């Protein structure tokens, strides 16, 4: 009887450890997928930004930010799969001060934020500078807390 009780306790503890490890692995996988979705949304936005000649058209009035959001498949064409990650991208002027109204935007902040299942939430910010040609130069890239 004592042996059966000990074996039952051992099996119960192993089952609990397995269930816990499975949940931890699933949460980690969701966090990584959410982070990659935020990075991919920023990368896609950078490709679109590179095509725009005057970045002032992206922002609108001074002090405002441009914003777009939706599911990952809706924002990034050609993506297959059933991801439930929701992404948002903000653009804001980060040109050095003082800035007169006639000067074109030179530095943009591109923030990509993604929210996924199980409460996963990740965000990245990229500061980009307009080059002399249509090239976009990345000044800084960081993950936001």
N, C-alpha and C positions, 0 to 999 in steps of 0.2 A: 504494500500500500504506500509506503514511504517513497519507493522508487517511482511509482506512477505519479505521485504528487510532485516530485522533483522534475520528472520529465515534462509534466504539464506546465510547470512554471518556466522551464527552459524554452519550450515551444512558444509559450505566450510572450516571453521576452524577445525571442527571435522574430516573431511575427510583428510585434510593435516596432522593433528596430528596422525591419524591412519596410513597413508602411511609412515610417518616418523618413527613411532614406529616399524612398520613391517620391514622396512629397517635396523633399528638398531638391532633388534632381529636377522635378517638373518646374518648380519655382525658378531655379537657376536657368533652365532652358528658356522659359518665358522671358526672363530678364534679359538674356542675351539676344533673343529674337526682337525684343522691344528696342534694345540699344541699336541693333543693326538696322531696324526700320527707321529710327531717328536719323542715323547716319545716311542711309540711302535717300531719305527725303531731302536732306541737305544737299547731297551730291546731285540729285535731280534738279533741285532749285538752282544750284550753281551752273549747271548746263544751260538752263533757261536764261539765267542772268547774263551769261556770256554772249547771248544772242542780242541783247538789248543795247542799243547804242547810247542812249541817255538814261542813266539810272534814276533821274528825277521822275521819269514816267512810272517807275515802279512804286515809288513812295507816295507821291502826291504832294500834299502840303507839308511844310516844315513842321517837325514835331510829331508827325503821324507815323504809323508803322503799317506796312502791308501785311495781310494775314490770309492764309488759305488753310483749310482743314478738311479732313474726310478719312475714309478708310484707305489703307495703303494701296489697294488695287485701284481705287478711284483716282488717286492723285498721280500715280506712276503707271503710265501705260505699258502694256506688255508683260505685266506681272501676273503669273498664274498661281493658283493655289487658294486655299481657304483661310488665309490669315485673318485673325480678328483684331489685328493691331490698328489703332486709330492714330493718325499722325496729323500734326499741325506745323506750319512753317511761318515764321515771322521775318520780315525784313525791316530794318531800321537804319537810319543814317547815323554813321559814326565818323563822319568827316571831321578833321581837326577844326577847332574854333580859332579865331572868328571866321564865320562863313558868310559871305554876302550872297544875296539871292541869285545873282547872275552866274556864280561859280557852279560847275556841275558837281554832282556827288562823286567823291573819290573813294570813300570807304563805307562798306555796308556790313552790318551785323546780320547774319543769317542764323536764326535759331530754329532747330528742328526738335520737336517734342513728340514722343510716342507714348501711348497708353495701351496696355495689353490686358489680357485676362489675368486673374488672380492678383490684381492690384499692381502689376509691374508698370513702372513709369520711368522713362529715361529721357534725357534731353542733352543736346550738343549745341554749342555755339561756334560759329566760324566767322572770323573777321576777314573780309576780302577787299582787295584794292583793285581799282580799274587800271589796267595797263594802258600803254599807248595804243596798242592794237585792240582787238576784241578779246584779248586774253584776260583772265581773272586770276590774280595772284592771291594765294592764301597767306594771310599775315599771322593768324593764330587759330588754333583748333583746340577746343576743350570740352570736356563733359561737364555739364552743370549738375549741381547737387539736387 
